[in-house]
């Protein structure tokens, strides 16, 4: 494993659910079961790490040392090393034993729709947006007029519009994005925020929802709406706590809505430490 490669990490039983299964709902995870004494592992490992770096977050590479993680290897019934498994949306979708050559590895990834992510431009981080979202909309409208073929600007404009409540226009811009940008983390964040805004379209005011919960803490519909209102308003911890409480009370409510609400909220919340804390809390309840 190369410390300089942020897309490669050691996986173990203790955090496997969070680091691999839950993370695979956001990005495919390739799990490499290997051992220090294994000759083919020494051939395959560096190639997988090279591809992980080249794909720039298009997939993550989780390395499992079967000697150190015998219980985890037993859980997946690993009979030989190297063995590689692809995890997407929390499920193992494919895998193979042995050391494939680089060309076949690329074909394997392409077959499952795993593509490289373009390098992100370091300029203009979203956190540097003006305090007034309406000013940001004005600025981005002018930028889009000046460069109408630059789809990244349209994505930025859609996110700014969402902050001002211009849901219909923002949704139209998101729908028109090309495929490569439609799966961008910012686009997924916009979609999740859009879903929360749509949910609140005919919802009672937050204060009414709080009163409903005070009268009946088991009212999960009111709790869901209040959590969405908190997330949209930037009260991220309050919103995450509402969704987590739904999970505590009834994880099966509305076909697994508490878990889905948390995952959508993780896309919207921009505080990575807060997201990490609540991912762990969610995992402790689910597993």
C-alpha positions in Angstrom: 0.0 0.0 0.0 1.2 3.4 -0.9 0.5 6.1 1.8 0.5 8.8 -0.9 -2.4 7.0 -2.6 -5.7 8.2 -0.9 -7.7 5.6 -2.8 -6.0 2.5 -1.2 -6.4 1.5 2.4 -6.1 -1.5 4.7 -9.4 -3.1 5.6 -10.2 -5.1 8.8 -13.2 -6.7 10.4 -13.8 -4.0 12.9 -14.6 -1.3 10.4 -15.4 -3.4 7.3 -19.1 -2.4 7.3 -18.3 1.3 7.3 -15.2 1.4 5.2 -16.3 -1.1 2.6 -20.0 -2.0 2.6 -21.4 1.5 3.4 -18.7 3.3 1.3 -19.6 1.1 -1.7 -23.0 2.9 -1.8 -21.1 6.0 -2.9 -18.2 4.5 -4.9 -17.3 0.9 -6.0 -14.8 -0.8 -3.7 -12.4 -3.5 -4.9 -11.4 -5.8 -2.1 -8.0 -7.5 -2.5 -7.4 -10.5 -0.2 -3.7 -11.1 -0.1 -0.8 -12.4 2.0 2.8 -11.5 2.5 4.0 -15.0 1.5 2.0 -15.1 -1.7 4.0 -14.6 -4.9 1.1 -13.8 -7.2 -0.1 -11.2 -4.7 3.2 -9.3 -5.1 2.5 -9.1 -8.8 -1.2 -8.2 -8.6 -1.1 -5.8 -5.7 1.1 -3.1 -7.3 -1.0 -3.2 -10.5 -4.3 -2.8 -8.5 -2.7 0.2 -6.6 -1.5 1.7 -9.9 -5.1 1.5 -11.3 -6.6 2.9 -8.1 -4.3 5.9 -8.4 -5.0 6.3 -12.2 -8.8 6.0 -11.7 -8.5 8.9 -9.2 -11.4 7.8 -6.9 -13.4 6.0 -9.6 -13.0 3.0 -7.3 -11.4 2.4 -3.9 -9.0 -0.5 -3.2 -9.4 -2.2 0.2 -6.4 -4.5 1.1 -7.1 -7.4 3.4 -4.1 -9.3 4.8 -5.7 -12.8 5.3 -3.1 -13.7 8.0 -4.0 -10.7 10.1 -7.7 -10.8 9.3 -8.5 -14.6 9.4 -12.0 -14.1 10.7 -12.8 -11.7 7.8 -11.3 -14.1 5.3 -13.3 -16.9 6.7 -16.5 -14.9 6.5 -15.9 -14.4 2.7 -14.8 -18.1 2.4 -11.5 -17.2 0.9 -9.9 -20.4 -0.3 -6.8 -19.0 -2.0 -4.9 -15.7 -2.5 -5.0 -13.5 -4.2 -8.7 -13.2 -4.4 -10.4 -10.0 -5.5 -14.1 -9.0 -5.0 -16.0 -6.0 -6.3 -18.5 -4.4 -3.9 -21.1 -2.0 -5.2 -24.2 -0.7 -3.3 -23.3 -2.8 -0.3 -23.2 -6.1 -2.2 -20.6 -8.3 -3.8 -21.3 -8.1 -7.5 -18.3 -10.0 -9.0 -14.8 -11.2 -8.3 -12.0 -13.5 -9.4 -9.2 -15.6 -8.0 -5.6 -15.3 -9.0 -3.5 -12.5 -10.6 -5.0 -11.2 -13.8 -2.8 -9.1 -16.1 -3.4 -5.3 -16.3 -5.4 -5.5 -19.5 -7.9 -8.0 -18.1 -8.2 -5.9 -14.9 -9.2 -2.9 -17.0 -11.7 -5.0 -18.9 -13.1 -6.2 -15.6 -13.6 -2.7 -14.3 -15.0 -1.5 -17.6 -17.5 -4.4 -17.6 -18.9 -3.1 -14.3 -19.0 0.5 -15.4 -16.1 1.6 -13.2 -14.5 4.6 -14.8 -11.8 7.1 -13.9 -12.7 10.4 -12.3 -11.3 13.6 -13.9 -8.8 15.4 -11.7 -10.6 18.2 -9.8 -9.5 21.7 -10.4 -8.1 23.2 -7.2 -9.6 26.6 -7.8 -13.0 27.8 -6.6 -13.9 25.4 -3.8 -17.6 25.4 -3.0 -16.9 26.6 0.5 -15.5 29.9 -0.9 -18.9 30.9 -2.3 -20.2 34.4 -1.3 -22.2 34.5 1.8 -25.3 35.7 -0.2 -26.4 32.8 -2.5 -28.3 35.3 -4.7 -25.0 37.0 -5.5 -23.5 33.7 -6.4 -26.4 33.0 -8.8 -25.9 36.3 -10.5 -22.2 35.7 -10.9 -22.7 32.2 -12.2 -25.4 33.2 -14.7 -22.9 35.7 -16.2 -20.2 33.0 -16.3 -22.6 30.5 -18.1 -23.5 33.2 -20.7 -19.8 33.8 -21.3 -19.0 30.1 -21.6 -22.3 28.3 -22.6 -20.5 25.0 -23.4 -18.9 24.7 -20.0 -21.1 22.2 -18.2 -19.2 22.6 -14.9 -20.5 26.1 -14.6 -24.0 24.9 -15.1 -23.5 22.4 -12.3 -22.3 25.2 -10.0 -25.2 27.3 -11.0 -27.7 24.5 -10.2 -26.2 24.2 -6.7 -26.4 27.9 -6.1 -30.0 28.0 -7.3 -30.9 25.3 -4.8 -29.6 27.5 -2.0 -32.0 30.2 -3.1 -35.0 27.9 -3.4 -35.2 28.0 -7.2 -35.9 24.2 -7.3 -37.4 23.9 -10.8 -34.5 25.7 -12.6 -31.9 23.9 -10.6 -33.6 20.5 -11.4 -33.6 21.4 -15.1 -29.9 22.1 -15.1 -29.1 18.9 -13.2 -31.2 16.9 -15.6 -29.3 18.4 -18.6 -25.8 17.5 -17.3 -23.8 15.1 -19.4 -23.2 11.6 -18.0 -19.7 12.3 -16.8 -20.9 15.2 -14.6 -24.2 13.6 -13.5 -22.2 11.2 -11.2 -20.0 14.0 -9.9 -20.1 14.2 -6.1 -21.5 17.7 -6.4 -24.3 16.6 -8.7 -25.2 13.8 -6.3 -25.2 16.3 -3.5 -27.5 18.5 -5.5 -29.8 15.6 -6.2 -30.0 14.7 -2.6 -30.7 18.3 -1.6 -33.4 18.5 -4.3 -35.1 15.4 -2.9 -35.2 16.9 0.5 -36.6 20.2 -0.9 -39.3 18.2 -2.8 -40.2 16.4 0.3 -40.8 19.7 2.1 -42.9 21.3 -0.6 -46.2 20.6 1.2 -44.8 19.9 4.6 -45.9 21.8 7.8 -43.5 24.4 9.2 -40.7 23.1 11.3 -42.2 24.4 14.6 -45.4 22.5 13.9 -43.4 19.3 13.3 -41.5 19.8 16.6 -44.9 20.1 18.4 -46.1 16.9 16.7 -43.0 15.1 18.0 -43.3 16.5 21.5 -46.8 15.0 21.5 -45.8 11.7 19.9 -42.1 10.9 19.7 -43.0 7.8 17.7 -44.4 9.9 14.8 -41.7 8.9 12.3 -43.3 10.9 9.4 -43.0 14.1 11.4 -39.4 13.2 12.4 -38.5 12.5 8.8 -39.9 15.9 7.6 -38.2 17.7 10.5 -34.9 16.1 9.7 -35.2 17.1 6.1 -36.0 20.7 7.1 -33.0 20.8 9.4 -30.6 19.5 6.7 -31.9 22.0 4.1 -31.5 24.8 6.7 -27.9 23.9 7.4 -28.7 22.5 10.9 -26.9 19.4 9.9 -26.3 17.7 13.3 -30.0 18.2 14.2 -31.1 16.7 11.0 -28.8 13.7 11.2 -29.9 13.1 14.8 -33.6 13.0 13.7 -32.8 10.4 11.0 -30.7 8.4 13.4 -33.5 8.3 15.9 -35.8 7.0 13.1 -33.3 4.2 12.6 -33.2 3.4 16.3 -37.0 3.3 16.6 -37.8 1.3 13.4 -35.2 0.6 10.7 -37.8 -1.0 8.5 -40.1 2.0 8.4 -41.4 2.9 4.9 -39.2 0.3 3.3 -35.9 1.3 5.0 -36.5 5.1 4.8 -34.4 5.9 7.9 -31.2 4.4 6.4 -31.9 6.0 3.0 -32.5 9.4 4.6 -29.1 9.2 6.4 -27.3 8.2 3.2 -28.9 11.1 1.3 -28.0 13.5 4.2 -24.4 12.3 4.1 -24.2 13.6 0.5 -25.6 17.0 1.5 -23.7 17.6 4.7 -20.3 19.3 4.0 -18.8 18.7 7.4 -16.7 15.5 6.8 -16.0 14.9 10.5 -19.7 15.1 11.3 -20.5 12.7 8.5 -17.9 10.3 9.7 -19.3 10.4 13.3 -22.9 9.6 12.1 -21.7 7.0 9.6 -20.2 5.1 12.6 -23.4 5.6 14.6 -25.5 4.3 11.8 -23.2 1.3 11.3 -23.4 0.4 15.0 -27.2 0.3 14.8 -27.3 -1.7 11.5 -24.5 -4.2 12.2 
